[in-house]
Amino acid sequence: MKYFLIDETMSTELASRFIDFVNCQQGEKITIYLDSIGGFSVSAQIFCDIINQSPDNFVLVAANSIRSAAFWLFFSVSCHRQILEGTTGICHISGNTVRVGSNGRIPDAIQRFESEDLALGLSGDIEFHKMLGFTESEMETFTSGGDVFLGQNRLTEMLSVSVENLKNGI
């Protein structure tokens, strides 16, 4: 068994270190401890893709805090997952910072495209969180752009729903 600790903001540099680590393990089982305030969604997607390619080789352990992109990662992988005592989570709608002109328009074509694309992904985010068993109150907070705060017991309930969904092919 080998161990990898994520205790920082998720970034492409962190994902690169993880890739190097995994490439050196020659099929050994890897336990990942996840304690992160979030970060870049693309980094979480890279972790998720690597783990889901061979989920039997990984265990993902939520430790202390799983927020934003780290929350998404924890509930998106299909490997064995655990939640350590005292762990909390925060999730919210993904966001992106863009410059807006005084006319209320986004002048940069790339930022305009990325903003439109992000908005299109919202329906998938909503469905993902519904499938985790978000309550009406949690969904209302989530869809209005607020932070949804989740204690250990609530995270454990959601993990049970997620595991059951995986068993049922959902």
Backbone bond lengths (Angstrom), bond angles and torsions (degrees), N, CA, C in turn:
res aa  C-N    CA-C-N  psi(-1)  N-CA   C-N-CA  omega(-1)  CA-C   N-CA-C  phi
1 M - - - 1.451 - - 1.528 108.07 -
2 K 1.331 115.80 133.42 1.458 123.19 175.70 1.521 108.29 -117.09
3 Y 1.326 116.14 157.22 1.454 120.87 -175.61 1.524 111.09 -126.68
4 F 1.348 114.94 143.91 1.458 121.90 176.33 1.512 107.29 -135.16
5 L 1.336 116.90 130.62 1.459 122.11 -177.86 1.523 110.19 -108.72
6 I 1.323 115.54 126.62 1.456 121.48 171.21 1.529 105.80 -108.08
7 D 1.325 115.67 103.71 1.465 120.08 -179.29 1.527 110.42 -130.40
8 E 1.322 114.44 38.61 1.452 120.57 -178.90 1.523 108.78 -149.88
9 T 1.317 115.96 177.33 1.451 121.42 176.55 1.524 109.34 -65.30
10 M 1.306 116.56 136.35 1.459 120.66 -179.72 1.529 109.00 -69.71
11 S 1.330 115.10 128.92 1.459 121.62 -176.75 1.526 109.28 -146.46
12 T 1.312 116.37 169.03 1.465 119.04 177.15 1.528 110.59 -68.04
13 E 1.338 118.10 -29.81 1.466 120.43 176.41 1.535 110.34 -64.45
14 L 1.332 116.41 -42.43 1.463 120.58 177.17 1.527 110.16 -64.13
15 A 1.312 117.38 -43.86 1.467 121.16 178.41 1.518 110.50 -61.00
16 S 1.315 117.68 -38.67 1.461 121.56 178.22 1.531 111.08 -64.03
17 R 1.341 117.39 -42.89 1.473 120.68 176.65 1.527 110.70 -62.30
18 F 1.330 116.39 -38.87 1.462 120.38 178.63 1.533 110.66 -64.70
19 I 1.313 116.79 -43.31 1.470 120.63 177.99 1.526 110.17 -58.94
20 D 1.317 116.93 -46.57 1.471 120.74 178.50 1.527 110.89 -60.61
21 F 1.325 116.80 -42.63 1.466 121.89 179.66 1.526 110.80 -62.39
22 V 1.323 116.70 -48.44 1.469 121.07 -178.93 1.524 110.57 -62.87
23 N 1.310 116.86 -40.64 1.468 120.63 -179.20 1.524 112.67 -63.73
24 C 1.319 118.42 -23.64 1.469 122.46 -179.84 1.528 113.20 -89.49
25 Q 1.322 118.70 -4.47 1.462 120.72 -171.48 1.525 114.88 -91.03
26 Q 1.293 118.79 -12.71 1.472 123.67 176.04 1.525 112.30 48.76
27 G 1.314 116.40 50.41 1.456 121.00 173.26 1.513 116.08 82.00
28 E 1.334 118.47 3.10 1.464 119.74 177.48 1.520 110.14 -69.18
29 K 1.318 115.95 151.36 1.462 120.73 177.65 1.531 108.86 -69.67
30 I 1.343 115.40 138.76 1.463 121.57 -176.71 1.529 109.18 -122.79
31 T 1.324 115.56 127.36 1.455 121.32 172.38 1.523 107.39 -101.04
32 I 1.334 115.27 126.36 1.461 121.91 -179.91 1.521 107.92 -109.52
33 Y 1.325 116.32 124.05 1.456 121.34 173.56 1.523 107.38 -95.92
34 L 1.331 115.88 124.01 1.458 122.66 -174.26 1.517 110.10 -112.19
35 D 1.328 116.48 112.66 1.462 124.17 176.65 1.521 106.31 -138.40
36 S 1.333 116.24 89.88 1.456 119.60 -171.42 1.519 111.38 -143.72
37 I 1.321 115.09 144.30 1.460 120.38 176.30 1.521 111.38 -83.86
38 G 1.318 117.32 1.59 1.461 121.07 177.86 1.500 111.19 117.39
39 G 1.310 115.50 -140.10 1.452 119.83 -178.38 1.511 110.55 136.20
40 F 1.298 114.85 -144.96 1.458 121.06 -175.79 1.528 111.24 -82.23
41 S 1.319 115.74 128.51 1.467 121.14 -178.94 1.521 112.13 -58.25
42 V 1.325 116.88 -37.40 1.470 119.59 -178.47 1.525 110.59 -61.25
43 S 1.314 118.05 -35.47 1.466 120.81 178.46 1.524 110.55 -65.82
44 A 1.324 116.59 -43.44 1.463 120.26 176.76 1.524 110.36 -61.39
45 Q 1.317 117.11 -38.76 1.466 121.01 178.44 1.521 111.24 -64.45
46 I 1.336 117.83 -37.24 1.467 121.09 177.52 1.524 109.71 -64.43
47 F 1.337 117.49 -48.21 1.466 120.98 177.54 1.525 110.21 -56.63
48 C 1.320 116.15 -47.60 1.461 121.94 -178.08 1.527 110.96 -59.55
49 D 1.310 117.01 -45.25 1.460 121.41 -179.04 1.527 111.13 -62.19
50 I 1.332 116.98 -44.52 1.475 120.80 179.81 1.528 110.25 -63.72
51 I 1.322 116.70 -47.84 1.467 120.62 -178.41 1.526 110.99 -63.46
52 N 1.319 117.38 -43.70 1.468 120.55 -176.25 1.526 113.48 -73.59
53 Q 1.333 118.11 -12.42 1.459 119.99 173.92 1.522 111.98 -70.54
54 S 1.334 116.63 -29.91 1.469 120.78 176.73 1.531 109.19 -148.32
55 P 1.334 116.62 69.98 1.471 120.76 -173.21 1.527 114.39 -60.88
56 D 1.325 118.28 -25.18 1.465 119.72 179.14 1.524 112.37 -68.39
57 N 1.321 117.34 -15.07 1.467 121.20 -179.53 1.526 113.08 -90.94
58 F 1.342 117.12 -0.89 1.466 119.79 -174.44 1.519 112.32 -129.51
59 V 1.327 114.08 150.24 1.464 123.70 167.39 1.522 104.68 -129.70
60 L 1.332 116.85 131.43 1.464 121.35 179.07 1.526 108.37 -113.46
61 V 1.317 115.96 121.76 1.458 121.82 -176.09 1.532 109.45 -115.06
62 A 1.331 116.17 118.12 1.460 121.03 174.89 1.522 107.94 -77.64
63 A 1.326 115.77 125.23 1.453 121.02 -175.61 1.520 109.86 -132.72
64 N 1.288 117.25 116.13 1.458 124.85 176.24 1.522 113.07 77.85
65 S 1.343 118.12 -64.49 1.459 119.41 -173.73 1.527 111.16 -150.84
66 I 1.330 115.82 127.89 1.466 120.75 171.47 1.522 106.84 -124.84
67 R 1.322 115.03 108.56 1.458 120.40 -175.10 1.529 110.70 -123.63
68 S 1.302 114.65 147.10 1.456 122.51 170.57 1.534 111.00 54.13
69 A 1.330 118.22 -117.01 1.472 121.33 -177.44 1.527 111.23 -61.61
70 A 1.330 117.58 -32.02 1.470 120.69 178.35 1.532 110.50 -69.18
71 F 1.322 117.02 -37.33 1.462 121.19 175.09 1.530 109.64 -61.12
72 W 1.334 115.79 -48.66 1.466 120.79 179.63 1.525 110.00 -58.45
73 L 1.332 117.20 -45.68 1.459 120.56 179.91 1.529 110.70 -58.61
74 F 1.321 116.70 -49.37 1.463 120.42 -176.09 1.523 111.80 -57.64
75 F 1.320 116.68 -40.56 1.455 119.46 -176.70 1.530 113.83 -91.94
76 S 1.332 117.42 2.38 1.471 120.54 -179.80 1.520 113.76 -105.33
77 V 1.318 117.34 -14.53 1.467 119.05 -178.22 1.523 110.65 -84.75
78 S 1.327 115.39 158.05 1.467 119.93 -179.53 1.524 112.30 -109.69
79 C 1.330 117.58 13.11 1.462 120.47 176.01 1.531 109.57 -83.33
80 H 1.326 116.08 176.52 1.465 120.56 174.73 1.532 108.27 -65.77
81 R 1.339 116.48 136.75 1.459 121.81 -179.93 1.515 110.81 -128.95
82 Q 1.315 115.31 148.25 1.459 122.71 177.22 1.522 108.50 -136.45
83 I 1.330 115.00 157.82 1.464 121.01 176.18 1.532 107.72 -125.47
84 L 1.322 116.46 120.34 1.458 120.14 178.59 1.525 110.44 -75.86
85 E 1.320 115.28 153.64 1.458 121.98 -179.56 1.528 110.48 -56.27
86 G 1.323 115.24 136.10 1.453 121.19 176.45 1.524 114.85 85.80
87 T 1.317 117.02 1.67 1.460 120.10 -179.03 1.526 110.32 -73.84
88 T 1.324 115.99 138.98 1.459 122.01 176.44 1.531 109.13 -124.33
89 G 1.326 114.86 164.62 1.456 119.52 179.79 1.516 111.49 -139.79
90 I 1.305 114.43 155.11 1.458 121.86 173.22 1.518 106.83 -137.43
91 C 1.336 115.19 135.69 1.462 118.21 173.47 1.516 108.84 -136.42
92 H 1.319 113.74 157.49 1.458 121.39 -179.49 1.518 108.03 -162.04
93 I 1.302 115.52 171.12 1.455 120.85 177.03 1.521 108.47 -65.27
94 S 1.332 116.67 137.04 1.466 120.84 176.81 1.518 109.75 -59.61
95 G 1.307 115.24 147.26 1.451 119.16 -179.00 1.513 111.97 -136.21
96 N 1.313 114.46 168.47 1.445 121.90 179.19 1.524 107.24 -149.34
97 T 1.309 117.62 140.23 1.451 121.80 178.81 1.527 109.43 -91.76
98 V 1.312 115.91 127.69 1.465 120.48 178.43 1.521 109.56 -131.81
99 R 1.320 115.42 154.85 1.458 121.56 177.00 1.524 107.97 -88.51
100 V 1.322 116.24 130.28 1.457 121.98 179.45 1.521 108.05 -115.93
101 G 1.335 115.75 131.35 1.461 120.86 179.53 1.517 111.79 -73.65
102 S 1.330 115.99 169.31 1.461 120.72 -178.97 1.524 111.96 -64.97
103 N 1.340 116.67 -16.17 1.465 120.67 177.15 1.536 111.80 -86.66
104 G 1.342 116.70 2.83 1.461 120.76 178.69 1.521 113.62 83.26
105 R 1.317 117.67 8.64 1.466 121.73 -178.72 1.528 110.49 -108.95
106 I 1.314 115.06 155.10 1.457 121.50 175.30 1.529 107.00 -89.23
107 P 1.349 117.76 111.54 1.460 119.67 -173.55 1.533 114.36 -73.79
108 D 1.308 117.83 -27.10 1.457 121.22 -176.28 1.527 110.35 -85.10
109 A 1.331 117.69 122.71 1.471 122.43 -176.29 1.523 112.23 -61.21
110 I 1.319 117.99 -38.70 1.470 121.06 -179.55 1.524 109.48 -66.90
111 Q 1.330 117.55 -45.21 1.466 120.14 178.76 1.519 110.80 -64.10
112 R 1.326 117.17 -37.05 1.464 120.92 177.61 1.521 109.76 -61.58
113 F 1.331 116.56 -46.99 1.460 121.40 178.85 1.526 110.81 -61.12
114 E 1.343 117.60 -47.29 1.464 121.06 -179.17 1.525 111.50 -62.07
115 S 1.329 117.41 -38.44 1.465 121.05 178.70 1.525 111.25 -64.82
116 E 1.327 116.16 -43.26 1.464 120.21 178.46 1.519 110.89 -64.86
117 D 1.340 116.54 -40.54 1.460 121.19 179.76 1.527 110.81 -65.71
118 L 1.321 116.71 -40.61 1.463 121.33 178.03 1.524 110.56 -61.36
119 A 1.312 116.99 -41.72 1.465 121.46 179.02 1.523 110.91 -64.14
120 L 1.319 117.29 -36.13 1.466 120.40 178.79 1.529 111.85 -65.34
121 G 1.332 116.86 -31.08 1.458 121.02 -179.26 1.511 114.40 -76.30
122 L 1.317 117.79 -8.84 1.460 121.50 -177.13 1.524 112.54 -60.06
123 S 1.319 118.45 -39.85 1.468 119.70 -178.79 1.526 110.63 -63.63
124 G 1.333 116.90 -36.95 1.469 119.84 176.24 1.516 111.66 -66.49
125 D 1.346 117.10 -39.00 1.470 121.27 176.53 1.520 110.93 -61.82
126 I 1.315 116.18 -43.36 1.469 120.59 -179.85 1.520 110.17 -62.50
127 E 1.314 117.56 -45.76 1.472 121.25 179.82 1.529 111.10 -63.12
128 F 1.332 116.90 -41.88 1.468 122.16 178.54 1.528 110.25 -56.42
129 H 1.321 116.84 -47.84 1.460 120.49 -177.34 1.531 111.96 -71.89
130 K 1.321 117.93 -33.49 1.460 120.10 174.19 1.528 110.33 -61.92
131 M 1.325 115.90 -40.85 1.466 120.06 -178.81 1.525 112.44 -68.33
132 L 1.338 117.16 -18.96 1.464 120.45 175.23 1.523 111.32 -82.12
133 G 1.332 116.09 -6.57 1.456 119.97 178.64 1.514 113.75 91.01
134 F 1.326 117.81 27.16 1.455 119.71 176.11 1.526 109.89 -57.19
135 T 1.314 115.66 139.34 1.461 120.98 176.88 1.529 108.43 -75.11
136 E 1.329 116.08 169.04 1.473 119.91 176.87 1.525 110.86 -58.50
137 S 1.309 116.47 -42.30 1.468 121.38 179.96 1.524 111.08 -63.56
138 E 1.331 116.22 -43.97 1.462 120.05 178.34 1.525 110.94 -63.70
139 M 1.332 116.78 -41.44 1.465 120.21 178.99 1.523 110.94 -65.22
140 E 1.320 116.75 -38.70 1.460 120.31 179.31 1.531 110.20 -62.89
141 T 1.320 116.84 -45.09 1.465 121.14 177.92 1.520 110.16 -62.86
142 F 1.340 116.12 -45.11 1.465 121.45 -178.62 1.526 111.53 -61.34
143 T 1.318 117.17 -51.12 1.462 120.46 -175.12 1.530 112.98 -71.04
144 S 1.330 116.48 -20.91 1.466 118.62 177.23 1.530 111.88 -86.66
145 G 1.334 116.20 1.84 1.464 120.29 176.29 1.508 114.87 92.50
146 G 1.323 117.17 8.11 1.461 120.08 179.99 1.514 112.45 -87.35
147 D 1.315 115.42 169.40 1.457 121.95 174.90 1.527 109.03 -84.78
148 V 1.319 116.31 133.49 1.461 122.37 174.61 1.532 106.67 -100.78
149 F 1.335 116.19 116.78 1.459 122.35 -178.32 1.526 108.86 -95.15
150 L 1.335 116.20 130.70 1.458 121.15 -174.77 1.524 110.20 -130.19
151 G 1.332 115.35 125.66 1.460 120.21 176.83 1.522 111.10 -83.45
152 Q 1.315 114.94 177.03 1.467 120.40 -177.43 1.526 112.22 -57.85
153 N 1.320 117.69 -44.30 1.469 119.55 -178.51 1.518 111.34 -62.46
154 R 1.315 116.46 -41.49 1.474 120.07 179.98 1.524 110.64 -67.76
155 L 1.335 117.33 -40.71 1.473 120.63 176.53 1.527 110.65 -61.20
156 T 1.332 116.32 -39.65 1.468 120.76 179.89 1.531 110.34 -65.29
157 E 1.324 117.24 -40.68 1.474 120.62 176.12 1.528 110.53 -60.59
158 M 1.325 115.70 -44.74 1.460 120.28 -178.97 1.528 111.11 -66.40
159 L 1.323 116.76 -35.80 1.467 119.87 177.13 1.525 110.21 -63.74
160 S 1.317 117.74 -40.34 1.471 120.78 177.24 1.526 110.81 -60.94
161 V 1.322 117.00 -42.83 1.470 121.39 177.82 1.517 109.87 -62.97
162 S 1.337 116.91 -44.23 1.462 122.00 -179.06 1.526 111.46 -62.49
163 V 1.330 116.96 -43.64 1.472 121.14 178.82 1.524 109.97 -63.25
164 E 1.312 116.75 -43.58 1.470 121.09 178.75 1.541 110.69 -62.70
165 N 1.328 116.59 -41.33 1.466 120.11 176.89 1.532 111.51 -60.12
166 L 1.331 116.25 -41.52 1.477 120.18 178.65 1.529 110.57 -62.82
167 K 1.345 116.29 -43.90 1.465 120.29 178.72 1.519 112.21 -59.72
168 N 1.332 115.80 -34.57 1.452 121.37 -178.62 1.523 113.54 -91.01
169 G 1.340 115.61 6.83 1.463 119.65 178.03 1.516 115.18 71.68
170 I 1.329 116.09 23.53 1.477 120.21 -179.29 1.510 109.31 -95.60
